[in-house]
């Protein structure tokens, strides 16, 4: 089957760059991405998910819950 997809110039540039990086044609990469996105045969069995919220609550501290008593004894949250 053949189809035409119209995308913005910037998306087309990104698609072409990614296809080149993978050693594929733009058509091959487009078909692969569509199959993966639609959950069709030929798509990746485990598509990579982007979890935008991952790390949202990260404190940046290396101290964990096992040190909670120490943190509270030091006056956690006081300036």
C-alpha positions in Angstrom: 0.0 0.0 0.0 1.2 3.5 -0.7 0.1 6.7 1.0 1.2 10.3 1.3 1.7 12.0 4.6 2.3 15.8 4.8 4.4 16.9 7.7 6.1 20.2 8.7 9.6 20.9 7.4 11.1 20.5 10.8 9.4 17.1 11.4 10.5 16.0 7.9 14.0 17.0 8.7 14.0 15.1 12.0 12.5 12.1 10.3 15.2 12.1 7.5 18.0 12.5 10.1 16.6 9.6 12.2 16.2 7.4 9.1 19.8 8.2 8.1 21.0 7.4 11.7 19.3 4.0 11.5 20.4 3.3 8.0 16.8 3.2 6.7 14.9 5.1 4.1 12.4 7.7 5.2 9.6 5.4 3.9 10.9 2.4 5.9 11.2 4.4 9.1 7.8 6.0 8.6 6.2 2.6 8.1 8.0 1.3 11.2 6.9 4.2 13.4 3.3 4.0 12.2 3.2 0.2 12.9 4.6 0.7 16.4 2.3 3.6 17.1 -0.8 1.7 15.9 0.2 -1.5 17.6 0.3 -3.4 14.4 2.4 -6.5 13.5 5.8 -5.4 12.5 5.9 -2.7 15.2 8.2 -2.9 18.2 7.1 -5.5 20.7 8.1 -3.2 23.5 7.9 0.4 22.2 9.9 2.8 24.3 7.7 5.0 26.4 8.5 8.5 27.5 7.4 9.1 31.0 7.3 12.8 31.3 6.6 12.7 35.1 9.6 10.5 35.9 11.8 12.2 38.4 9.3 14.9 39.1 9.5 14.4 42.8 13.2 13.9 42.9 14.7 15.8 45.8 18.3 15.7 44.6 19.4 14.4 48.0 21.3 11.1 48.3 19.7 10.5 51.7 16.8 8.0 51.6 13.9 6.9 53.7 16.2 4.6 55.8 17.7 7.8 57.2 14.4 9.5 58.1 15.0 9.4 61.9 18.4 11.2 61.4 16.8 13.8 59.1 14.0 14.5 61.7 16.5 14.7 64.5 18.5 17.3 62.5 15.4 19.5 62.2 14.4 18.5 58.7 12.8 21.5 56.8 14.2 24.1 59.2 16.3 27.0 57.8 
